[in-house]
Amino acid sequence: MVIVVMITSLIMGAVFNILNQDGEIKSARMNGIFDSVLLGMAEYYRIYGFYPCPASPTLRPGDANYGEPNFDAGGNCMAPAGGVAAAGIGGGTVIIGSVPVRALNRAMGCTETDDADLPDNLKQVFQNKLNSVQQIFFDSDANYADYGDFDQDTEADRNTLNVTETSRKCVVDSLGRDIYGTKLTYAVTRDATRLSQNPVSGNIRIINRNGQQATADLVPFVVLSHGPDTKGAWVDESGVRAFNCGTTSALDNENCDNDAVFRAMPFAGMGDMNNNNHFDDRVEFSLNGYLREKDVWRWAQGASVDNRNVVLDTETSQSLSIGVPGTAGIDDKARLSVYGGNVEIDGDLKAVGTTAASIEQSQVKADTTVIAQENIVVDDELGGGQAIAPKFCYKPAITANCQ
């Protein structure tokens, strides 16, 4: 009887350990998927200055347009097949579909669309578990103290998974689906998918468990997995819905009801997808931590589209150079340098210094001609203000002789 109890304990200990590490493996896989997708989105946004349009959730792997954003010929983001164009919160439109993995992959500089390494690594992890169990029961010299806790295997397995996840920078096709085989849902504010609008703002509301807005502002996009119940998700291999969203009051129904409101909260799987307190989705809506470079063009907030400014966010006091400089190279004191072209300004061009030390940096320099329809004024409050030129032309209007 004692022997039976000991054997049972060994078996149960091994089983529970394997189940626990299976959960760790799934968690690592899901983290890797979301990290890769959000990193791809950050790079896409960094390059283009706007978010990609969703892809069709109905397309299966192997389809020529699989994972491609659904822009029309005019560059407008449209609802893809199987997708939705929902009314945005506070106006605008929110397009809902699947993650455009092909566009993100290209933004990452990749051409391959599959990943053959990951299955092999996962297979190795599970083989390690099997080997450990076999050693306990079939190795006559086996010592439970050596094998029963699986510490060595656990560390090796984690290293295997970490190497796999961190080395995969390409957003391959398999990253468009979660560990349950269903496509990630991607919703984006349509105005955030083009440069003519403000990609910083959004028309999507994130709410918490109690239905209250969970973020200070509306957000431009959401990426989510519908969880192990796959409710409202599209099966990647078949391009059909796994389960319809349903008509119950389950908390995660908010994420598959085709509107511009999404719920984000801790996992609360109830074992019944229709339970009112059930929530097994994973929701991400920010590029913080993924958009690593600060040199991103963005539209500054304004009361209207006409009043917005284009701003270059820089992490350090860098300069902006346009064109190819001559043999003299770039003027390292200039904040804006333009070579081989003109700078046209419909408005005022001002050089303003606030301290004596900044007078040198508060100059308007031109190798050719500075033309002004009205007065050129030098503020001499700090002393030393000068207007220097080989030739001054005083005319009521610009003429050919004065250029």
C-alpha positions as CSV (number, residue, x, y, z in Angstrom):
1,M,0.0,0.0,0.0
2,V,2.8,2.4,0.9
3,I,4.5,1.6,-2.4
4,V,1.3,2.4,-4.3
5,V,1.0,5.7,-2.5
6,M,4.6,6.6,-3.3
7,I,4.2,5.7,-6.9
8,T,0.9,7.7,-7.1
9,S,2.6,10.7,-5.5
10,L,5.4,10.6,-8.0
11,I,3.0,10.4,-10.9
12,M,0.8,13.2,-9.6
13,G,3.8,15.4,-8.8
14,A,5.2,14.9,-12.4
15,V,1.8,15.5,-13.9
16,F,1.1,18.7,-11.9
17,N,4.6,20.0,-12.8
18,I,4.1,19.3,-16.5
19,L,0.7,21.0,-16.4
20,N,2.2,24.0,-14.6
21,Q,5.0,24.4,-17.1
22,D,2.5,23.9,-19.9
23,G,0.8,27.0,-18.6
24,E,4.1,28.8,-18.6
25,I,4.7,27.8,-22.2
26,K,1.3,29.0,-23.3
27,S,1.9,32.3,-21.5
28,A,5.3,32.7,-23.1
29,R,3.8,32.0,-26.5
30,M,1.0,34.5,-26.1
31,N,3.4,37.2,-24.8
32,G,5.7,36.6,-27.8
33,I,2.8,36.9,-30.2
34,F,1.6,40.2,-28.8
35,D,5.2,41.6,-28.4
36,S,5.9,40.8,-32.1
37,V,2.6,42.3,-33.3
38,L,2.9,45.5,-31.2
39,L,6.6,45.9,-32.2
40,G,5.6,45.6,-35.8
41,M,2.8,48.1,-35.4
42,A,5.2,50.5,-33.7
43,E,7.7,50.2,-36.6
44,Y,4.9,50.7,-39.1
45,Y,3.7,53.8,-37.3
46,R,7.3,55.1,-37.0
47,I,7.9,54.7,-40.7
48,Y,4.6,55.9,-42.1
49,G,3.2,58.2,-39.4
50,F,-0.2,56.4,-39.3
51,Y,-1.6,53.0,-38.3
52,P,-2.3,50.2,-40.8
53,C,-5.8,49.2,-41.9
54,P,-7.1,45.9,-40.7
55,A,-7.0,42.8,-42.9
56,S,-9.8,40.4,-43.7
57,P,-10.5,37.7,-41.1
58,T,-12.1,35.5,-43.7
59,L,-8.9,34.8,-45.6
60,R,-6.9,31.6,-44.9
61,P,-3.1,31.1,-44.9
62,G,-1.9,30.7,-48.4
63,D,-4.3,33.3,-49.8
64,A,-2.5,36.0,-51.8
65,N,-4.2,38.8,-49.8
66,Y,-3.8,37.0,-46.4
67,G,-2.8,39.6,-43.8
68,E,-2.9,42.5,-46.2
69,P,-4.4,45.8,-45.1
70,N,-7.7,46.7,-46.8
71,F,-6.9,50.1,-48.3
72,D,-8.7,51.1,-51.4
73,A,-7.1,52.6,-54.5
74,G,-7.3,56.0,-52.9
75,G,-5.5,54.9,-49.8
76,N,-8.7,54.9,-47.7
77,C,-9.1,52.3,-45.0
78,M,-12.3,50.2,-45.7
79,A,-14.0,47.5,-43.8
80,P,-12.6,44.2,-45.1
81,A,-14.6,41.1,-45.9
82,G,-15.9,39.8,-42.6
83,G,-14.9,43.1,-40.9
84,V,-17.0,45.9,-39.6
85,A,-17.1,49.7,-40.0
86,A,-18.5,50.8,-36.6
87,A,-19.5,54.3,-35.5
88,G,-16.7,55.8,-33.5
89,I,-17.0,57.3,-30.0
90,G,-17.4,61.0,-30.4
91,G,-17.5,60.8,-34.2
92,G,-15.5,59.2,-36.9
93,T,-15.5,55.5,-37.9
94,V,-13.7,52.5,-36.4
95,I,-12.7,49.7,-38.7
96,I,-12.6,46.2,-37.2
97,G,-10.9,43.2,-38.8
98,S,-7.7,41.1,-38.3
99,V,-4.1,42.1,-37.8
100,P,-2.4,43.0,-41.2
101,V,0.6,40.8,-40.5
102,R,2.0,41.1,-44.1
103,A,2.2,44.9,-43.8
104,L,3.8,44.8,-40.4
105,N,6.3,42.2,-41.7
106,R,7.3,44.5,-44.5
107,A,7.7,47.4,-42.0
108,M,10.1,45.2,-40.1
109,G,12.2,44.7,-43.2
110,C,11.3,41.0,-43.6
111,T,10.2,39.0,-46.6
112,E,9.7,35.5,-45.1
113,T,6.1,34.8,-44.1
114,D,6.5,31.5,-42.1
115,D,8.3,30.4,-39.0
116,A,9.6,26.9,-39.0
117,D,11.8,27.2,-35.8
118,L,9.1,27.6,-33.2
119,P,7.4,24.2,-33.6
120,D,10.7,22.5,-33.2
121,N,11.5,24.4,-30.1
122,L,8.2,23.6,-28.5
123,K,8.6,20.0,-29.4
124,Q,12.0,20.0,-27.7
125,V,10.4,21.5,-24.5
126,F,7.8,18.7,-24.3
127,Q,10.4,16.1,-25.1
128,N,12.4,17.3,-22.1
129,K,9.3,16.7,-19.9
130,L,8.8,13.2,-21.2
131,N,12.5,12.4,-20.7
132,S,12.3,13.5,-17.1
133,V,9.3,11.3,-16.4
134,Q,11.0,8.3,-18.1
135,Q,14.1,8.8,-16.1
136,I,12.2,8.6,-12.8
137,F,10.4,5.4,-13.6
138,F,12.8,3.5,-15.8
139,D,16.3,4.5,-14.7
140,S,17.3,2.2,-11.9
141,D,19.7,4.8,-10.5
142,A,17.2,7.6,-10.7
143,N,16.8,9.8,-7.6
144,Y,13.6,11.7,-7.2
145,A,15.5,14.5,-5.6
146,D,17.5,14.9,-8.8
147,Y,14.6,14.6,-11.2
148,G,11.4,15.2,-9.4
149,D,11.6,18.9,-9.2
150,F,12.5,19.3,-12.9
151,D,14.5,22.4,-12.1
152,Q,17.2,21.8,-14.7
153,D,14.7,21.1,-17.4
154,T,12.6,24.0,-16.5
155,E,15.5,26.4,-16.8
156,A,16.5,24.9,-20.1
157,D,13.0,25.1,-21.4
158,R,12.6,28.7,-20.5
159,N,15.9,29.5,-22.2
160,T,14.7,27.7,-25.3
161,L,11.5,29.7,-25.4
162,N,13.2,32.9,-24.6
163,V,15.7,32.5,-27.4
164,T,12.8,31.6,-29.8
165,E,10.7,34.6,-28.8
166,T,13.3,37.3,-28.6
167,S,15.0,36.3,-31.9
168,R,11.8,36.5,-33.9
169,K,11.6,40.1,-35.1
170,C,9.6,39.3,-38.3
171,V,5.8,39.5,-38.0
172,V,5.3,36.2,-39.8
173,D,1.8,34.9,-40.7
174,S,1.6,32.7,-37.7
175,L,1.7,35.7,-35.4
176,G,-1.6,36.9,-36.7
177,R,-3.3,34.1,-34.6
178,D,-3.3,33.4,-30.9
179,I,-2.3,30.1,-29.2
180,Y,-5.9,28.9,-29.7
181,G,-5.7,29.0,-33.5
182,T,-7.9,32.0,-33.9
183,K,-7.0,35.3,-35.5
184,L,-6.2,38.3,-33.4
185,T,-8.9,41.0,-33.8
186,Y,-7.6,44.5,-34.7
187,A,-9.7,47.6,-34.5
188,V,-8.5,51.0,-35.6
189,T,-9.8,54.6,-35.9
190,R,-10.1,55.2,-39.6
191,D,-8.8,58.8,-39.3
192,A,-5.7,57.3,-37.7
193,T,-4.9,55.4,-40.9
194,R,-4.0,58.4,-43.0
195,L,-1.8,61.5,-42.7
196,S,-4.6,64.0,-43.5
197,Q,-6.0,63.5,-40.0
198,N,-4.6,63.2,-36.5
199,P,-3.2,59.7,-35.8
200,V,-2.6,60.5,-32.1
201,S,-6.3,60.8,-31.3
202,G,-8.8,58.0,-31.5
203,N,-12.5,57.0,-31.4
204,I,-12.2,53.8,-29.4
205,R,-13.2,53.6,-25.8
206,I,-11.6,51.2,-23.3
207,I,-13.7,50.3,-20.3
208,N,-13.0,48.3,-17.1
209,R,-15.0,45.6,-15.4
210,N,-17.6,48.0,-14.2
211,G,-18.1,49.7,-17.5
212,Q,-16.2,52.8,-16.7
213,Q,-13.7,54.4,-19.1
214,A,-10.3,52.9,-18.2
215,T,-8.1,55.4,-20.0
216,A,-7.8,59.2,-19.8
217,D,-8.5,59.6,-23.5
218,L,-10.0,57.6,-26.3
219,V,-7.5,55.3,-28.0
220,P,-6.7,54.9,-31.7
221,F,-6.4,51.1,-31.9
222,V,-7.0,47.8,-30.1
223,V,-5.4,44.4,-30.6
224,L,-7.0,41.4,-28.8
225,S,-7.2,37.7,-28.4
226,H,-10.7,36.3,-27.7
227,G,-9.2,33.8,-25.3
228,P,-9.6,30.0,-24.9
229,D,-13.4,30.2,-25.4
230,T,-12.7,31.7,-28.9
231,K,-16.1,33.5,-28.7
232,G,-16.4,36.0,-31.5
233,A,-13.0,35.0,-33.0
234,W,-12.3,33.8,-36.5
235,V,-10.5,30.5,-37.0
236,D,-7.3,31.1,-38.9
237,E,-7.2,27.9,-40.9
238,S,-10.8,28.0,-42.1
239,G,-11.7,31.7,-42.1
240,V,-15.0,31.1,-40.3
241,R,-16.1,32.1,-36.8
242,A,-15.4,29.7,-34.0
243,F,-18.4,30.9,-32.0
244,N,-20.8,33.8,-32.4
245,C,-20.6,36.5,-29.8
246,G,-23.8,35.5,-28.1
247,T,-26.6,37.4,-26.5
248,T,-25.7,36.9,-22.8
249,S,-24.2,39.5,-20.4
250,A,-20.8,37.8,-20.2
251,L,-18.2,40.5,-19.7
252,D,-16.1,39.5,-22.7
253,N,-19.1,39.9,-25.0
254,E,-18.2,43.6,-25.1
255,N,-15.2,42.7,-27.3
256,C,-17.1,40.9,-30.0
257,D,-20.3,43.0,-30.4
258,N,-18.9,45.0,-33.4
259,D,-18.9,48.4,-31.7
260,A,-16.1,50.9,-30.8
261,V,-16.1,49.9,-27.1
262,F,-13.7,47.3,-25.7
263,R,-13.3,45.9,-22.2
264,A,-9.8,45.3,-20.7
265,M,-9.6,43.6,-17.3
266,P,-7.7,40.7,-15.6
267,F,-8.5,37.1,-16.7
268,A,-11.7,35.8,-15.1
269,G,-12.5,32.5,-16.8
270,M,-15.6,31.1,-15.3
271,G,-15.6,27.8,-17.2
272,D,-18.8,28.9,-18.9
273,M,-18.6,31.4,-21.7
274,N,-22.1,32.6,-21.0
275,N,-21.5,33.3,-17.3
276,N,-22.2,37.0,-16.6
277,N,-18.8,37.3,-14.9
278,H,-16.8,35.4,-17.6
279,F,-13.8,37.2,-19.2
280,D,-10.9,35.4,-20.9
281,D,-9.8,37.9,-23.5
282,R,-6.4,39.6,-23.7
283,V,-6.6,43.3,-24.8
284,E,-3.7,45.6,-25.8
285,F,-4.2,49.2,-26.9
286,S,-0.9,51.1,-26.5
287,L,2.5,51.2,-28.2
288,N,4.2,52.4,-25.0
289,G,7.4,50.4,-24.6
290,Y,7.4,49.3,-28.3
291,L,7.7,52.7,-30.0
292,R,11.3,53.1,-28.8
293,E,12.5,55.9,-31.0
294,K,11.2,59.4,-30.3
295,D,11.9,60.8,-33.8
296,V,8.4,60.4,-35.0
297,W,6.4,62.8,-37.1
298,R,3.0,63.4,-35.6
299,W,0.0,65.8,-36.0
300,A,-0.1,68.1,-32.9
301,Q,-3.5,68.4,-31.2
302,G,-5.6,71.3,-32.4
303,A,-9.2,72.4,-32.2
304,S,-9.7,71.6,-35.9
305,V,-7.8,69.8,-38.7
306,D,-6.9,73.2,-40.1
307,N,-5.2,74.3,-36.9
308,R,-2.9,71.3,-36.4
309,N,0.8,71.4,-36.8
310,V,3.2,68.8,-37.9
311,V,5.7,68.1,-35.0
312,L,9.0,66.2,-35.0
313,D,9.4,64.5,-31.6
314,T,13.0,64.1,-30.7
315,E,14.6,62.4,-27.7
316,T,17.6,64.6,-27.9
317,S,18.3,68.1,-29.3
318,Q,18.8,66.8,-32.8
319,S,18.6,68.7,-36.1
320,L,16.6,68.1,-39.2
321,S,18.4,68.0,-42.5
322,I,16.7,67.7,-45.9
323,G,18.5,67.0,-49.1
324,V,22.2,66.2,-49.8
325,P,24.7,68.7,-48.3
326,G,27.6,70.1,-50.4
327,T,31.3,69.6,-49.7
328,A,31.1,71.9,-46.6
329,G,28.8,69.3,-44.9
330,I,26.0,69.9,-42.5
331,D,26.0,73.0,-40.3
332,D,25.9,71.4,-36.9
333,K,24.5,74.6,-35.3
334,A,21.5,74.7,-37.7
335,R,18.2,73.2,-36.4
336,L,16.8,73.0,-39.9
337,S,19.0,72.6,-43.0
338,V,17.6,72.3,-46.6
339,Y,20.0,71.5,-49.5
340,G,19.2,71.6,-53.2
341,G,15.7,73.1,-52.9
342,N,13.6,76.0,-51.5
343,V,11.9,76.5,-48.2
344,E,8.5,78.2,-48.9
345,I,6.7,79.9,-46.0
346,D,3.2,81.3,-46.2
347,G,3.4,83.4,-43.1
348,D,6.0,84.8,-40.8
349,L,9.6,83.6,-40.6
350,K,11.0,84.6,-37.2
351,A,14.4,84.3,-35.6
352,V,13.9,85.0,-31.9
353,G,16.6,84.9,-29.2
354,T,15.9,85.1,-25.5
355,T,19.4,85.5,-24.1
356,A,22.7,86.9,-25.3
357,A,24.0,83.4,-25.6
358,S,21.3,82.4,-28.1
359,I,21.9,85.3,-30.5
360,E,24.3,83.2,-32.5
361,Q,21.7,80.5,-32.8
362,S,18.9,82.9,-33.6
363,Q,19.8,83.8,-37.2
364,V,18.3,83.4,-40.6
365,K,21.1,82.4,-42.9
366,A,20.9,82.0,-46.7
367,D,23.6,81.5,-49.3
368,T,21.5,83.2,-52.0
369,T,18.5,85.4,-51.4
370,V,16.0,86.1,-48.7
371,I,12.8,87.5,-50.2
372,A,10.1,89.1,-48.1
373,Q,6.8,90.7,-49.2
374,E,6.8,92.9,-46.2
375,N,9.4,94.2,-43.7
376,I,12.4,92.4,-42.5
377,V,12.8,93.4,-38.8
378,V,15.8,92.9,-36.6
379,D,15.0,93.0,-32.9
380,D,18.0,94.9,-31.3
381,E,16.8,94.8,-27.7
382,L,19.7,92.6,-26.7
383,G,22.2,94.5,-28.8
384,G,24.2,93.4,-31.8
385,G,21.2,92.8,-34.1
386,Q,22.2,93.2,-37.8
387,A,20.9,92.6,-41.2
388,I,23.9,91.7,-43.5
389,A,23.6,91.2,-47.2
390,P,25.6,91.9,-50.4
391,K,22.7,93.8,-51.7
392,F,19.5,95.4,-50.3
393,C,16.5,96.1,-52.6
394,Y,13.8,98.4,-51.4
395,K,10.7,97.9,-53.4
396,P,7.0,97.9,-52.7
397,A,6.8,94.6,-54.3
398,I,9.2,91.9,-55.5
399,T,10.5,92.6,-59.0
400,A,12.7,90.7,-61.4
401,N,15.5,93.3,-60.8
402,C,15.4,92.8,-57.1
403,Q,15.9,89.0,-57.1
